[in-house]
Amino acid sequence: MWFELSQVEAMAPDQASLKSARGLAKAARWPALNSEGKLIWGECQGSGAKPYRVVVDAAGMGYRCCCPSRKLPCKHAVALMLAVSAATDIKPGVGRRTAYGACAPG
Ligand SMILES: [Zn+2]
């Protein structure tokens, strides 16, 4: 268990973000998802061409994402936490590794 669902819901900045995050917390949206220790990272395929790279630190409840959102955490970080917290078909350790914080330019 990485996160309690209630814990993730409490971290969402607002209800709209939580709703969006729920829509993103599906396996098809995460072409890459991996974990090492307490770090979980993945690539979230949104509406754009390039997936956003998201990292969540389960130990310190930190997060980072490449998207331009000013919300903290953004919906992608919330989605990643939702995805691994509870009842979805995503399991950390699947997919190729994404470097922490390695946001592609642009
Ligand atoms: Zn984001």
Residues whose N, C-alpha, C, O or C-beta is under 5 A from the ligand:
A	BS01	ZN	C65 C67 C74 K75 H76 A77
